[in-house]
Amino acid sequence: MTMYKNLGSSDRLIRFVLMDFLLGFSLSGIDLYPWLANTCFMLFMLSMYLLLTMLAAYSPLYYLFGWDSKSAESVTPSAPSPQ
């Protein structure tokens, strides 16, 4: 099985912004709310998943559901032919 890239650039940008927010909240949330340590750990793990899928441009969940945001970006509308 070969792993082909199934994340487009806009999807990777959204993952970066979401990962940055989750990582910041998870790391600062441990100091602010020690009773939320388990939740902060789960947010940290989710942000690491987003980071790895963003860097690899491959999402196993997209493969599982059959989604592909990279090929959707490469489709360009054809220009009308001059007459």
Secondary structure by P-SEA (a helix, b strand, c coil): ccccccccaaaaaaaaaaaaaaaaaaaaaaaacccaaaaaaaaaaaaaaaaaaaaacccaaaaaacccaaaaaabbbbccccc
